[in-house]
Every structure is written in structure tokens, then in C-alpha cells.
Amino acid sequence: MHEAYNVEWLLKAPTQVQFECVTAFDDTVLVGSKQGHLLVYNVNPKPGDTKLDVCLLRFNKTFSKKCISQLAAVPELEILISLSDGVISVHTMRVFNFPLVATLDKSKGANLFSLDVKRVTTLTGRTSVMVRMCVSVKRKLQLYYWKKDKFLEFREDISVPDTPRAIEWCDETLVLGFRGEYKLIEISKLKQEDLFPIKPQEPLVTKLSEKTFALGNDCKCILMNTEGVPIQNVPVKWKEAPEAIEYDEPYLIAIENEIVEVKTTDDCTIQQIALPKSSARYICRSKQGRLYVASSAEVWCLHAVPLAQQIRRVLEDKQFELALKLTSISDESEDDKRSNAYHIQNVYAHNLFEQKQFAKSMTEFLKLNTNPYSVIQLYPDLLTKPEMLHAKMCDRDSEKALLALIEYLTEVRQTTVGKSEWMAGESDSKKHNLMQIIDTTLLKCYLLTNDALIAPLLRLNRCHLKETEMMLKKFQKWRELIILYQTNNMHKCALDLLKEQSQVPESPLFGTFHTIMYLQQLGSSHIDLILEHATWVLDQNPEEGLRIFTEDLQEVEHLPRPKVLDFLLKVSPIVAIPYLEHVINVWEDKSETIHNALVQRYREDIVKFFAEEKNAEAEALRAKLLAFLETSNHYNPHMVITYFPMNSLLEERAIMLGRLALHENAISIYMRMLNDVGKAMEYCENVYQKKQEGYKTVNIMVKLLN
């Protein structure tokens, strides 16, 4: 607790005068009495003294014939509104005794009124004032506005279920207190909303802002907005049920039994001021930092302790949020306010961190737009020895600290960097370095909290390479290390690691699958590297290894085919034919080199199978060769026929001779060497129907055969 206000006894009621209400503005205090008297005082500090000088300016004994229940002044318009004998009256303050200007006859029977005074400064510097008034008359609310020195009705009366005991304007909403409940009325739509019931008692409504207010409920105060929603989870709790409550930013001040209690809106007790045997009932605010408390016989003044003094004290008590609020209402220049607020908020953020309120601390650093590197330095273990921090992760506080840092850095990298004052004018390299620090720190946090987020971060490729490599190796994050190498074009490192881990059964990279996937994505510019690392894959699993060169990917399809073929023939000849078949049948390659190569591979394997007496395999492959020789138009028969033996594979030779238009030789093979007249006839008919070169000669041969 600290002293927010000094209390000073001001005055005592004249003999046989009982105070009934009080209002104030600037240095003027107006008191209405039970006898109908109006007393006007001027309150000013004494020259060279902290004490207040009180001067009675007017004592109007004929102000009203009956008790004055309520007073309200609008100094800009120089009018005073009073409620006496159930009638609203308007008085001018331009004349000494505040004579009556008008009476609102329709208000007869009124028990309460409330003003809404809006002050707007125009572009010329003048202050424009708009005044609205709500008058409670039994179960009706009358609404007026001030225009040309009189109050006019601005809409029809509003019916309510009971007689209001408290009314406050909050922008376009009326907050009503009844003996057993509170209610909101939205004026434009006449929409009424019940808030909550209360014990039978005098309701208390205190305006906090145009959108928020406080409602008394026994020894508590509920803070709400005009939507009817509480604005904080915890109510303000008073020592006793208050008689009256006033708001003087940032404090709520309540009159209780012989004490005045000062609290913040977040229920922090600031001060308790004793008023022995006072029976104080009324409280009003004249200006920021000055309030008046009155009983039926006395008036006291509460004047704020200088804000600079309060701020120093609350900072000593580490009440940083209160210090910020006090700074915002000080009379310092805007530049000084900003500077002081920044300093306080910075100390507050560090204090929150020390108190292990990590999430709140990071929120404050975001508000401050603090250089992220300064925040990261709050985690020295993360910067130098993250493995030690890993050992501490069983500590719940360590985890909370890291999660808060993750949220902070994520927000910074998305919204702050590049727009921040501390980055203004910095070179691109410095901005890049900062982003590198942020992302590398995030990586360390993810390693300790949620490794599923590591891969997406690495793909952005802003982490510090060497430090990240070291961390991933230390934590054995092999998949993630592959991503790091890949995004940094360190393909040889990636492939070496893949080969190494392929032999470790417990590794997530065990086997050939990940190497095959990696090689498929490299493209023709890395053909030598692909061939180098495809070797061990083909040695282990030729069928799977072939996928490096046949996958349906653009990068794979565009690899240099002759070079791939030469490689396969040397390293894994068994997959050469499947490769060539895929290239021709799937990718529709029409190059002579590839087609010639497939014919040659078929021939070589057929000869080999026959030599090994694998007749079934040889015949199956031979059927493929015959079909290919018949259908392909892209091999060179002049070239490929030279590879074929003269005494075997005669039918294949006959097809190639036919392609060379050497029909006599072809038919001779069918007739003399194969002794197959049927095939000879079929050959001749085929040539004739297709009108191939020499088909007329073939026609004569057909006649001879017939």
C-alpha cells in the first residue's frame, strides 16, 4: 500500500444546516442542504503551503423551498441543474445567486437524474459541449438534450419495471440500478438487458469510461462493459459495503463506515483513510486528482499525492502496471510520458520474467518492440549450452519459459522484424543476421519442446548453418539434418549421411528408400552425384534402385539417358532392359540410340540365356525382341543387324532384312533355313499390303510360292 491521496478537513456546515448533496468542478464546490440552501465554496491551495484555503462565495438561503436532493453543474454552459421537491430545475451560474432559469414541469415526481456531458475540441481549438439528461420519474425515464438555453425532449419516455435508484450514461447505453437488480438500456434500439440480481440494498453505479462501469453488490464491485460482459474475472472487494463509490483514474474510491478505501480496478488495496465519527455519505470528483467527501455536517478534500512521488513508490513496490497507468495521466510532455512508460514497461517485463510469469513477460516485450536479441539473452543456457537446458526440461518452469519464448519469437518474425524502430536504417545483412539468430533460437526451442516443428522451420533456410548442424547431430535428428543439407545445397553431405544411416536398423533413415527419394529430386545438373550414390543402392536392391531413374518426376525424366544407360550397363546390367523399356514405352523416347540399345540388350541377353540353357527366359525375351523389331520405326537396321549372328536368331535377321528391303534374302531365310512356307507367305503378304519398298517383286514371289 502507499499514500495515493492526502485527506484534509475543509469545512463544517453552518448552524442548523444539514448537507444533503454535493457536486464540484475545477476549484468550486457546491453543496445543497436539507433546508433548501445552496452553499458555494472556492477551494485553492494556500500560497506557499500545501494546505487548502476555503472561501464561502455564496450562501443562498432561498435557492429552494424544499430539500435539495441532487446537484450537477456544467461549467462550460454556466448552468446548474438541481432536483428539489421532485422537480428538475435549471439555474444560471452567470448571476450571483444562481437564479432559476427554467423548471421541467414534466419532471414532477422525479427521484433522480443523470447527465451525459460530451466535450469535443474543434479544429479551431474551441470546446463544443453536448449535454443529455435522463430523469427518473417513477417507472418512466425521460430523455432530454440541451439546446439554445433549454432542455428539449429527444425521444419518447422509456418504461422500466421499477423506480431506478441509480443511473449512469455510458455512451449510448443507460446503466440502471434498482433495489433488487441492475439493467442496461440501449437507447437507439430501446433494448433492455438484465444484468444480475442483488440483495435488497441501494444500488451503486460508477462510470469508468464510455464503455465500462462498476456495479456495487454488497461488499463487492463488478466491472462490466456496455455489452453486459464482465471485463475482469475477479471483482473488486471492499472491507465493508460502500455508501458511495467514485472513480478517479486509476483508482476506485469508496466511502465505508468511518473510512475511505482506495483501490485499483484490479482489486489491489492502495490506501485506507480514517474519518472518525464522520458518517460520510457523499463523494464527488471535481477534476483529476481531487475529490470531495461529505457527511451531513462536514466536507473533506482528497487531493492526490504528486504523481511523480506515487510512481516512485509503486515502482519500489513493483506495482508496474499501476506505475504505467499513473504515467499515462501525468501532466508531463508526451515525449517524456513515452520515455518513462518505456522504461517502466521494460523493468516490468524483466520483473515478470524473474517472477516466472513468462507469457506475460513476452507480451510486454512485444508491446515494447524490444530487440529480440535482448530477449533471447534472458536464456543464457539456450545460447551456449542447450543440452544442459535439455536436462532441465523436467522442470515445468523451464518448459513454460521456452513455450513463451517460442510464441514471442514466432510473433516477432511474422510481424515485427523489418518494421521495428530498432531495425530502421539497418543494412539487409544485419536484418538477415537477426533473422538467423531468431530462427536458430527457435530451432533450439523446438528441439527441446516440439520437434515436429523443426522441419518446416528448416525449409525456410534462415538458421545458422554450422550451429544448426551441430545441434541436430547432438540431438540425433537425422531427418531434420537431411533437410538442412538439402536446403543449403549440401547434397553430398546429405547423401553421405543417408548412406551411413541406411546401415543403422534403429535409424529413421534405415534402408535405401530415403536415398532413392533424395536422388530423384536432384535433377540433371547433379547427374554425377546421382550416379555416384546410386551405385550402392543398385548393389543392395537393383529393382528399387532402378526407381532413381524411372520415377514419374520431371527431374528424373530429364536426366541424360545415354549417360544413365552407360552407367547401368557398367554397374547393374540386369536393370538396363527395364530402364530402356520404360524410357521407350512410358516416356515415348524416339531416339535411335535408345532403340538400337534395346535391340542390342535383347540380343545379348537372349544369347546369354541360350548359352546358359535358360531356354524359357530366352524365348520370353525373344518374343519381346521380335515384337519390338516389328513395331519400332526408330532403330537403325543397317547398324543393329551387324550384331546378330549368321547362324542363329534367323527370324530376327529376316525382319531386319525386310526393313532394308532385301526381301529375297528374308524369304530365303524363311524357306531354306527355317523351312517355314507359312511364315514366308505371311511375310510376303505383309510387305505387299503395306506397299513397302520392293513390294512388286514380292508379289511375283508370292505367285511362285502358290
C-alpha positions in Angstrom: 0.0 0.0 0.0 1.0 3.6 -0.5 -0.5 7.0 0.0 -2.3 8.0 -3.1 -4.3 10.8 -1.5 -3.9 13.3 1.3 -7.1 14.0 3.2 -7.8 17.4 4.5 -10.8 18.5 6.5 -12.4 21.5 4.8 -15.4 22.9 6.4 -18.3 22.4 8.8 -21.9 23.1 8.0 -23.3 26.4 9.3 -25.6 26.1 12.3 -28.9 24.4 11.7 -27.8 23.4 8.1 -27.7 19.8 7.1 -25.8 18.9 3.9 -27.8 16.7 1.5 -25.8 16.6 -1.7 -22.5 17.8 -3.1 -21.1 18.5 -6.6 -17.9 20.1 -7.8 -15.9 21.3 -10.8 -12.4 22.8 -11.0 -11.9 24.7 -7.7 -15.6 25.2 -7.0 -17.7 23.1 -4.5 -21.5 23.3 -4.4 -23.4 21.9 -1.5 -27.2 21.5 -1.3 -28.8 21.3 2.1 -31.9 19.7 3.6 -33.3 23.1 4.2 -33.0 24.1 0.5 -29.9 26.2 0.9 -27.2 26.4 -1.7 -23.6 26.9 -0.5 -20.8 27.6 -3.0 -17.2 27.4 -1.9 -13.9 28.1 -3.6 -11.1 25.7 -2.7 -7.5 26.7 -3.6 -4.0 25.8 -2.2 -2.7 28.5 0.2 0.3 30.4 -1.3 3.5 28.7 -0.2 1.6 25.9 1.7 0.2 22.5 0.9 -2.9 23.3 2.9 -6.1 24.3 1.2 -7.7 27.7 1.5 -11.6 27.5 1.7 -13.7 30.5 0.9 -17.5 30.7 1.0 -18.6 32.5 -2.1 -22.3 32.3 -1.8 -24.9 31.2 0.8 -28.2 31.3 -1.0 -30.9 30.5 1.6 -33.7 30.9 -0.9 -32.4 28.6 -3.6 -35.2 26.2 -2.9 -38.1 25.8 -0.5 -37.5 22.1 0.0 -34.6 19.7 0.4 -32.1 19.8 -2.4 -31.7 16.1 -3.4 -29.2 16.4 -6.2 -27.0 18.9 -7.9 -25.0 18.8 -11.2 -23.1 21.6 -12.9 -22.0 22.2 -16.5 -19.4 25.0 -16.1 -18.9 25.4 -19.9 -22.6 26.3 -20.3 -22.7 28.1 -16.9 -25.7 26.1 -15.8 -26.6 24.3 -12.6 -29.2 21.5 -12.6 -31.0 20.7 -9.3 -33.5 18.2 -8.1 -35.7 19.5 -5.3 -39.2 18.6 -4.2 -39.4 16.1 -7.0 -38.8 18.7 -9.8 -35.8 19.3 -12.1 -34.8 23.0 -12.2 -32.2 24.8 -14.3 -30.2 27.7 -12.8 -27.8 30.1 -14.4 -24.3 30.5 -12.8 -23.7 33.8 -14.6 -25.7 35.7 -11.9 -24.5 35.8 -8.3 -27.3 33.8 -6.6 -27.8 31.3 -9.4 -31.4 32.3 -10.1 -33.9 29.9 -11.6 -34.0 29.8 -15.4 -36.4 27.0 -16.1 -38.4 24.2 -14.5 -39.1 21.0 -16.2 -42.8 20.6 -15.4 -43.0 17.2 -16.9 -40.4 16.0 -14.4 -42.7 16.4 -11.4 -42.3 13.3 -9.2 -38.6 12.8 -10.2 -36.4 11.0 -7.8 -33.1 11.0 -9.7 -31.4 12.4 -12.8 -28.1 11.7 -14.7 -26.2 13.9 -17.1 -24.1 12.9 -20.1 -21.7 15.7 -20.9 -19.6 15.3 -24.0 -16.8 17.8 -24.6 -15.3 17.9 -28.2 -12.4 20.2 -29.2 -13.0 21.6 -32.7 -10.3 22.2 -35.3 -10.2 25.9 -34.2 -9.4 24.9 -30.7 -12.9 25.7 -29.2 -14.6 23.3 -26.9 -18.0 22.2 -28.0 -20.3 20.8 -25.3 -23.2 18.4 -25.8 -25.4 17.7 -22.8 -28.1 15.0 -22.4 -30.1 14.2 -19.3 -32.1 11.2 -18.2 -34.7 11.9 -15.5 -36.3 9.1 -13.5 -40.0 9.7 -12.7 -41.5 6.7 -11.0 -41.3 3.9 -13.6 -40.5 6.2 -16.6 -37.3 7.5 -17.9 -37.5 11.0 -19.6 -34.7 11.9 -22.0 -33.6 15.5 -22.8 -30.9 17.4 -24.6 -29.7 20.9 -24.1 -30.2 23.4 -27.0 -30.5 27.1 -27.0 -30.5 27.6 -23.3 -33.2 25.0 -22.6 -33.8 21.2 -22.3 -35.8 19.6 -25.0 -37.1 16.0 -25.2 -35.3 13.9 -27.8 -37.4 10.8 -27.7 -40.5 9.2 -26.1 -40.3 8.1 -22.4 -38.9 4.7 -21.7 -40.9 2.4 -19.3 -38.9 0.4 -16.7 -40.1 -2.3 -14.3 -39.4 -0.3 -11.1 -38.2 3.1 -9.9 -34.4 3.4 -10.6 -32.2 4.2 -7.6 -29.0 4.8 -9.7 -28.5 5.9 -13.3 -25.3 6.4 -15.3 -24.8 7.2 -19.0 -22.2 5.1 -20.9 -22.2 6.5 -24.4 -25.5 5.2 -26.0 -26.3 3.0 -23.0 -28.1 3.7 -19.8 -26.9 1.7 -16.8 -29.8 1.4 -14.2 -29.7 0.2 -10.6 -32.8 -0.9 -8.9 -33.3 -2.2 -5.3 -33.0 -5.8 -6.5 -31.2 -5.8 -9.8 -29.2 -4.0 -12.5 -30.3 -3.4 -16.1 -28.9 -2.0 -19.3 -30.9 0.0 -21.8 -29.5 0.6 -25.3 -31.2 3.9 -26.2 -31.2 3.7 -30.0 -33.0 0.3 -30.0 -34.7 0.6 -26.7 -33.2 -2.8 -26.0 -33.3 -3.7 -22.3 -31.0 -6.3 -20.8 -31.0 -7.7 -17.2 -27.5 -8.0 -15.7 -27.7 -9.7 -12.3 -29.9 -9.6 -9.2 -28.6 -8.2 -5.9 -29.8 -8.2 -2.3 -32.3 -5.5 -1.4 -29.9 -2.6 -1.0 -29.1 0.8 -2.5 -27.5 0.1 -5.9 -24.3 1.8 -6.8 -23.3 2.5 -10.4 -20.0 4.2 -11.2 -18.9 5.1 -14.7 -15.3 4.2 -15.6 -15.3 5.1 -19.3 -17.7 5.5 -22.2 -17.9 1.7 -22.4 -17.2 0.4 -18.9 -18.7 0.8 -15.4 -18.7 -0.7 -11.9 -21.7 -2.1 -10.1 -21.9 -2.4 -6.3 -23.0 -5.8 -4.9 -22.8 -5.8 -1.2 -19.0 -5.8 -0.4 -18.0 -6.3 -4.0 -17.8 -4.3 -7.2 -18.4 -6.0 -10.5 -16.7 -4.3 -13.5 -18.6 -4.7 -16.8 -18.9 -3.2 -20.3 -21.9 -1.9 -22.2 -22.3 -5.4 -23.8 -23.2 -6.7 -20.3 -20.0 -8.7 -20.1 -17.6 -8.6 -17.1 -14.3 -7.1 -18.1 -12.3 -9.0 -15.5 -12.7 -12.3 -13.7 -12.1 -11.0 -10.2 -14.4 -8.4 -8.6 -13.2 -5.5 -6.5 -13.7 -6.4 -2.8 -14.3 -3.8 -0.2 -13.7 -4.0 3.5 -17.4 -3.1 4.1 -20.4 -2.4 1.9 -19.8 1.1 0.5 -22.1 4.0 0.8 -20.9 5.6 -2.4 -18.1 5.0 -5.0 -16.3 7.4 -7.3 -13.7 6.8 -10.0 -10.6 8.9 -10.2 -8.3 7.2 -12.7 -6.7 4.8 -11.9 -8.4 4.5 -8.6 -11.8 3.5 -7.2 -12.6 5.4 -4.0 -15.4 4.0 -1.7 -16.9 5.6 1.4 -17.4 2.9 4.0 -18.1 3.1 7.7 -15.7 5.8 9.0 -13.1 5.1 6.3 -12.4 5.9 2.7 -10.9 3.0 0.9 -8.8 3.4 -2.3 -8.3 0.5 -4.7 -7.3 -0.2 -8.2 -9.7 -1.7 -10.6 -7.8 -5.0 -10.4 -8.6 -5.2 -6.7 -5.3 -4.0 -5.2 -5.8 -2.1 -2.0 -3.9 1.2 -2.1 -4.9 3.2 0.9 -7.4 3.3 3.8 -8.2 6.7 5.1 -9.8 7.0 8.5 -12.6 9.6 9.0 -13.5 9.0 12.7 -17.2 9.6 13.6 -17.8 11.1 10.2 -20.9 9.3 8.8 -19.7 10.3 5.4 -22.3 9.6 2.7 -21.4 11.6 -0.4 -18.4 11.7 -2.7 -17.8 13.7 -5.9 -14.8 14.4 -8.2 -14.0 17.9 -9.3 -11.0 17.2 -11.5 -8.2 14.6 -11.9 -6.7 14.1 -8.5 -9.2 16.0 -6.4 -12.4 14.6 -4.7 -14.7 15.8 -2.0 -16.3 13.6 0.7 -19.2 14.9 2.7 -21.4 14.0 5.6 -24.5 15.9 6.6 -22.3 18.3 8.6 -18.7 18.2 7.2 -16.7 18.2 4.0 -13.2 16.7 3.4 -11.0 17.0 0.4 -9.0 14.2 -1.0 -6.2 15.5 -3.2 -3.7 13.2 -4.9 -0.2 12.9 -3.8 2.0 14.2 -6.7 2.2 11.6 -9.4 5.9 11.5 -9.6 6.1 10.7 -5.9 3.4 8.0 -6.3 5.2 6.5 -9.3 8.5 6.2 -7.4 6.7 4.5 -4.6 4.8 2.0 -6.6 7.9 1.1 -8.6 9.6 0.3 -5.3 6.7 -2.0 -4.6 7.0 -3.4 -8.1 3.5 -2.4 -9.0 4.5 -1.7 -12.6 1.0 -1.8 -14.2 -0.1 0.9 -11.7 3.0 2.9 -12.4 2.2 2.8 -16.2 -1.4 4.0 -15.5 -0.1 6.8 -13.4 2.4 7.8 -16.0 -0.3 8.0 -18.7 -2.3 10.6 -16.7 0.6 12.7 -15.6 1.0 16.3 -16.9 4.4 15.6 -18.4 5.0 16.2 -22.1 4.0 13.3 -24.5 7.7 12.6 -25.2 8.5 12.3 -21.5 5.5 10.1 -20.9 6.6 7.8 -23.7 10.1 7.6 -22.4 9.1 7.0 -18.8 6.5 4.4 -19.8 9.0 2.6 -21.9 11.4 2.4 -19.0 8.7 1.2 -16.6 7.4 -1.3 -19.1 10.9 -2.7 -19.7 11.6 -3.1 -16.0 8.1 -4.6 -15.6 8.8 -7.1 -18.4 12.1 -8.2 -16.8 10.4 -8.5 -13.4 7.7 -10.7 -14.8 10.4 -12.9 -16.2 12.1 -13.1 -12.9 8.8 -14.0 -11.3 8.4 -16.8 -13.8 5.4 -15.2 -15.5 7.0 -15.9 -18.8 4.0 -15.5 -21.1 3.1 -12.1 -19.6 6.7 -11.1 -19.8 6.9 -11.8 -23.5 3.7 -9.9 -24.1 5.3 -6.9 -22.6 8.4 -7.2 -24.7 6.2 -7.4 -27.8 4.5 -4.2 -26.7 7.8 -2.5 -26.2 9.1 -3.7 -29.6 12.2 -4.8 -27.8 15.2 -6.0 -29.8 14.7 -9.8 -29.9 18.3 -10.5 -29.2 17.9 -8.8 -25.8 15.1 -11.1 -25.0 17.0 -14.2 -26.2 19.8 -13.2 -23.9 17.4 -13.9 -21.0 18.0 -17.6 -21.8 21.8 -17.9 -21.5 21.7 -21.8 -21.5 19.9 -21.7 -24.8 22.6 -19.6 -26.3 25.6 -21.6 -25.1 24.6 -25.0 -23.7 21.2 -26.1 -24.9 22.0 -29.7 -23.9 22.1 -28.6 -20.3 18.7 -27.0 -20.7 17.5 -30.3 -22.1 18.4 -31.9 -18.8 16.3 -29.3 -17.0 13.2 -29.8 -19.2 11.6 -32.0 -16.5 11.3 -28.7 -14.6 7.8 -27.3 -15.5 9.1 -23.7 -15.3 11.8 -24.4 -18.0 9.2 -25.7 -20.3 6.9 -22.7 -19.7 9.8 -20.4 -20.3 10.6 -22.0 -23.6 7.0 -22.1 -24.8 6.7 -18.4 -24.0 9.9 -17.7 -26.0 8.6 -19.7 -28.9 5.3 -17.7 -29.0 7.3 -14.4 -28.7 9.8 -15.2 -31.5 7.1 -16.5 -33.8 5.2 -13.3 -33.4 8.3 -11.2 -33.9 9.4 -13.0 -37.1 5.9 -12.6 -38.6 5.0 -9.0 -37.7 7.9 -7.1 -36.2 11.2 -7.6 -38.0 11.6 -5.1 -40.8 9.1 -2.7 -39.3 10.7 -2.0 -36.0 12.4 1.2 -34.9 15.5 -0.7 -33.9 15.8 -2.1 -37.4 15.2 1.2 -39.2 18.2 2.1 -41.4 19.9 -1.2 -40.8 21.5 -3.0 -43.7 20.0 -6.1 -45.3 22.9 -8.1 -43.9 22.1 -7.0 -40.3 18.4 -7.8 -40.8 19.4 -11.2 -42.2 21.7 -11.9 -39.2 18.9 -11.1 -36.8 16.5 -13.4 -38.6 19.2 -16.0 -38.5 19.5 -15.6 -34.7 15.7 -15.7 -34.3 15.3 -18.9 -36.3 18.3 -20.6 -34.8 16.9 -19.9 -31.3 13.5 -21.2 -32.4 15.2 -24.3 -33.6 16.8 -24.9 -30.2 13.4 -24.3 -28.6 11.7 -26.8 -30.9 14.4 -29.4 -30.2 13.5 -29.2 -26.5 9.7 -28.9 -26.8 8.2 -29.9 -30.1 10.4 -31.5 -32.7 7.6 -31.8 -35.2 8.0 -28.0 -35.9 11.7 -28.3 -36.8 11.3 -29.4 -40.4 9.0 -26.5 -41.5 11.4 -24.1 -39.9 14.5 -25.6 -41.6 12.8 -25.3 -45.0 12.7 -21.6 -44.6 16.5 -21.8 -44.7 17.4 -18.9 -42.3 19.0 -20.9 -39.4 22.8 -20.5 -38.8 24.2 -23.5 -40.8 27.1 -24.6 -38.6 25.3 -24.1 -35.3 22.2 -25.9 -36.6 24.2 -28.8 -38.0 25.9 -29.2 -34.6 22.7 -29.1 -32.7 20.9 -31.6 -35.0 23.8 -34.0 -34.8 23.9 -33.7 -31.0 20.2 -34.5 -30.7 20.5 -37.1 -33.4 17.8 -35.5 -35.6 18.9 -37.2 -38.8 15.8 -36.5 -40.9 16.0 -32.8 -40.0 19.7 -32.8 -40.7 19.0 -34.0 -44.2 16.5 -31.1 -44.7 19.2 -28.7 -43.5 21.7 -30.1 -46.0 19.2 -30.1 -48.8 18.0 -26.5 -48.3 21.7 -25.4 -48.3 22.6 -27.4 -51.4 24.9 -29.6 -49.4 23.8 -32.7 -51.3 27.0 -34.7 -50.9 26.8 -34.3 -47.1 23.1 -35.3 -47.2 23.8 -38.4 -49.3 26.8 -39.4 -47.3 24.6 -39.2 -44.1 21.9 -41.2 -45.9 24.3 -44.0 -46.8 25.7 -44.1 -43.3 22.2 -44.2 -41.6 20.9 -46.7 -44.1 23.0 -49.3 -42.3 21.6 -48.5 -38.8 18.5 -50.5 -38.1 17.2 -48.1 -35.4 17.6 -45.1 -37.6 14.6 -43.4 -39.3 16.7 -43.4 -42.4 17.4 -47.1 -42.4 17.4 -48.8 -45.9 17.5 -47.4 -49.4 14.1 -45.6 -49.6 15.3 -42.2 -48.4 18.4 -42.2 -50.6 16.2 -43.1 -53.6 13.8 -40.3 -52.8 16.6 -37.8 -52.4 18.4 -38.7 -55.6 15.1 -38.5 -57.5 14.8 -34.8 -56.7 18.3 -33.6 -57.6 17.9 -33.2 -61.4 20.3 -33.4 -64.3 22.7 -30.7 -63.0 23.7 -33.2 -60.3 24.0 -36.3 -62.6 27.5 -37.2 -61.5 26.4 -37.1 -57.8 23.3 -39.2 -58.6 25.3 -41.8 -60.4 27.9 -41.9 -57.6 25.4 -42.6 -54.9 23.1 -44.8 -57.0 25.8 -47.4 -57.1 25.4 -48.7 -53.6 21.7 -48.6 -53.8 21.7 -50.7 -57.0 24.1 -53.1 -55.4 21.8 -53.6 -52.5 18.5 -53.6 -54.4 18.6 -53.3 -58.2 14.8 -53.3 -58.6 14.3 -50.5 -56.1 17.4 -48.7 -57.3 16.0 -48.5 -60.8 13.4 -46.1 -59.4 16.1 -43.5 -59.2 15.9 -43.3 -63.0 12.3 -44.2 -63.8 10.1 -42.4 -61.2 7.4 -40.2 -62.7 9.1 -36.9 -61.8 10.2 -34.2 -64.1 13.7 -34.2 -62.6 14.1 -37.9 -63.3 12.6 -37.8 -66.8 15.1 -35.1 -67.8 18.2 -37.0 -66.7 20.6 -37.6 -69.7 19.5 -41.1 -70.9 22.7 -42.2 -72.7 24.8 -41.4 -69.7 22.3 -43.2 -67.4 22.3 -46.2 -69.7 26.1 -46.4 -69.8 26.1 -46.3 -66.0 23.6 -49.0 -65.6 25.4 -51.3 -68.1 28.5 -51.0 -66.1 27.0 -51.1 -62.6 23.8 -53.1 -62.8 23.3 -54.6 -66.3 20.3 -56.5 -65.0 18.2 -53.3 -65.0 19.3 -52.0 -68.3 16.4 -53.6 -70.3 13.7 -52.4 -67.8 15.2 -48.9 -67.9 15.2 -48.9 -71.8 11.6 -50.3 -71.9 10.4 -47.6 -69.5 12.1 -44.8 -71.5 10.6 -46.0 -74.8 7.1 -47.2 -73.7 6.4 -44.7 -70.9 8.3 -41.6 -71.8 8.0 -42.3 -75.6 11.6 -41.8 -76.4 12.2 -41.9 -80.2 15.9 -41.6 -80.3 17.8 -44.1 -82.5 20.5 -44.6 -79.8 18.0 -45.8 -77.2 16.1 -48.0 -79.7 19.3 -49.5 -81.0 20.5 -50.1 -77.4 17.3 -52.0 -76.5 17.7 -54.3 -79.6 21.3 -54.9 -78.7 20.4 -55.6 -75.0 17.7 -58.1 -76.0 20.1 -59.9 -78.4 22.9 -60.1 -75.8 20.6 -61.5 -73.0 19.0 -64.0 -75.4 22.3 -65.3 -76.5 23.5 -65.5 -72.9 20.3 -67.3 -71.7 20.6 -69.9 -74.5 24.2 -70.4 -73.6 23.2 -71.0 -70.0 20.4 -73.3 -71.2 17.8 -70.9 -69.8 15.5 -71.6 -72.7 12.3 -70.3 -71.2 13.8 -67.0 -70.3 15.5 -66.8 -73.7 12.2 -67.5 -75.6 10.3 -64.9 -73.5 12.9 -62.3 -74.2 13.0 -63.3 -77.8 9.2 -62.7 -78.1 9.8 -59.2 -76.9 12.6 -58.6 -79.4 10.6 -59.9 -82.3 7.7 -57.6 -81.4 10.0 -54.6 -80.9 11.7 -55.2 -84.3 8.3 -55.4 -86.0 6.8 -52.3 -84.3 9.6 -49.9 -83.7 10.5 -47.4 -86.5 13.3 -45.8 -84.7 16.2 -48.3 -84.6 18.7 -48.5 -87.4 18.6 -51.9 -89.1 21.9 -51.3 -91.0 23.6 -50.9 -87.7 21.9 -53.4 -85.4 21.9 -56.3 -88.0 25.7 -56.4 -87.7 25.4 -57.5 -84.1 23.4 -60.6 -85.0 25.0 -64.0 -85.7 24.6 -65.5 -89.1 23.6 -68.9 -87.8 21.0 -68.1 -85.1 18.2 -65.7 -84.4 17.3 -66.1 -88.1 13.7 -64.8 -87.8 15.0 -61.6 -86.2 17.5 -61.3 -89.1 14.7 -61.8 -91.6 12.7 -58.9 -90.1 15.7 -56.6 -90.3 16.5 -57.7 -93.9 12.9 -56.8 -94.7 13.4 -53.3 -93.1 16.4 -53.0 -95.5 14.1 -54.0 -98.5 16.2 -57.2 -99.0 13.1 -59.2 -99.4 14.7 -62.1 -101.4 17.2 -62.7 -98.6 14.4 -62.5 -96.0 12.2 -65.0 -97.8 15.2 -67.2 -98.4 15.7 -67.4 -94.6 12.1 -68.4 -94.1 12.1 -71.0 -97.0 15.6 -72.5 -96.9 16.9 -72.1 -93.3 13.6 -72.2 -91.3 11.7 -74.4 -93.8 8.5 -72.4 -92.9 6.5 -71.7 -96.0 3.6 -70.3 -94.0 5.8 -67.6 -92.5 7.3 -66.8 -95.9 3.8 -66.3 -97.3 2.8 -64.2 -94.3 5.9 -62.0 -94.8 5.1 -61.5 -98.5 1.5 -60.6 -97.8 2.6 -58.1 -95.1 5.1 -56.4 -97.4 2.6 -56.2 -100.3 -0.3 -54.8 -98.1 1.9 -52.2 -96.6 3.3 -51.3 -100.1 6.8 -51.4 -98.7 9.8 -50.9 -101.0 10.2 -53.8 -103.5 6.6 -55.0 -102.9 6.1 -55.7 -106.6 9.0 -58.2 -106.6 7.5 -59.8 -103.5 4.2 -60.1 -105.3 5.9 -62.3 -108.0 7.4 -64.4 -105.3 4.0 -65.0 -103.8 2.7 -66.3 -107.1 5.7 -68.6 -107.5 5.1 -69.9 -103.9 1.5 -70.5 -104.7 
